[in-house]
Amino acid sequence: MTFALDIGFAAIHLALVLFWPLVLVGIVRRVKARLACRRGLPLLQELTDLLKLFRKGEVIPDTATWVFRLAPWGTWAASALVALMVPTFSWSVPLGAQADFILVIYLLGSSRFLRNLAALDTATAFAGLAASRESFVAALSEPAMVLSLWCAGWVAGTSRIPEMVWRFSEKAAAELSPVHPLILVALVIVAIAENARVPFDDPTTHLELTMIHEAALLEYSGPGLALMQWGAGLHLGLSLALIANLFFPIGLAAPAELGTVPLGLFSFMARTSVLAALLGVLESTMARLRFFRITDWLALSGAAAVLAVIRLVTVGR
C-alpha cells in the first residue's frame, strides 16, 4: 500500500510540475492584461501554443550544428530533472535523496549554458548578443542564489531542498530565523532575473536590441521552440514553487497520507497563483531597466545574501 501511495504521489507531482507552470504563465499574462484594461488571453493559451508548435515543421539555420538541435532537449530535460527535486504540494519528491541545492543550481546553470551555446551556434548577431547578456546576468545572480540557499540550508540543518521545506513547515512563524527576510529578498530578485522578467527583461518586447532571453530563441521554430518555451515555463514554475514552499509552507500534504492530498494541492496552487499574480502586478507597474542598471538590483540581492551569511556566522541560527 505504501509503495502504491508513493507511486501516486510521484505521478501527481510529475503532472503538476509539467503542466501547472503553463497555467502560472497564463495567470501572469491575465493579470497584466486586466491592469491594462484588456480582456487578456485564456489561462491555457501557453499550452495551446505549445501544442501548435509541436505540430509544425522546424527550420534549421544553415550554420547550425548538432548543438542547435540538442539544446532544446537538453534545456527541457535539465528543467524537468530539477522539477523532480523541488517540492510542490508535498515536501516528498521523487528525487528527494538527490535534491541537494548545489545540484539544483548546477542543473539550472547547465540549461542556461546549453541555451547560450545554441544561440552562439546560429552565428547571428542578435543571438550572440543575447547569450552574452544572459551570461552577464547569470554571473551576478548565481552567487546570490548559492548564498541564499546555503543560508536556508544552515538554518534547516540540511542541504537537501525537500528537507528544508519539511523542517520550515514544522516550525511556527515565531521560531523562524531572523535571516529569513534577507533570504527571501535575495531569492525573489534572483528569481525575477533568472526568469528574464521585468524589470530585468521584457518577454513581450519585439525590439531585438533590447532582448536578453527571447533573442536567444529567434532562430528556433516548431518543436525546438516549443521545448525552449516549455523549459522557460518550468523554470518560472519551479522558482515560484521554491519561494512558496521555503517561506510560506502552509498546508503541505504529508507523505503516505492520501487524505492530505486535496489540501496540499489547493494550498500549492493558491500560493503559487498569488505569487504569479504579484509578478504580473510588478511587471505592470515597473518599467524595464537599462541594461547596466540591472547590476543595482543584483547587487541588492547579493548584499542581502551576504548579510544573511554574516548573521549566521557571527550569531548563529
Protein Blocks (a to p, Z undefined) as FASTA:
>chain_A
ZZmmmmmmmmmmmmmmmmmmmmmmmmmmmmmmmmnopnbjafklmmmmmmmmmmpccddd
fkbcfklmmmmmmmmmmmmmmmmmpcckbmbdfklmmmcfklmmmmmmmmmmmmmmmmmm
nopaklmmmmmmmmmmmmmmmmmmmmmmmmmmmmnopabfklmmmmmmmpcfklpcfklm
mmmmmmmmmmmmmnopafkbcfkbcbfklpmklmmmmmggcjllmmmmmmmmmmmmmmmm
mmmmmmmcghiacehilklmmmmmmmmmmmmmmmmmmmmmmmmmpccddfklmmmmmmmm
mmmmmmmmmmmmmnoZZ
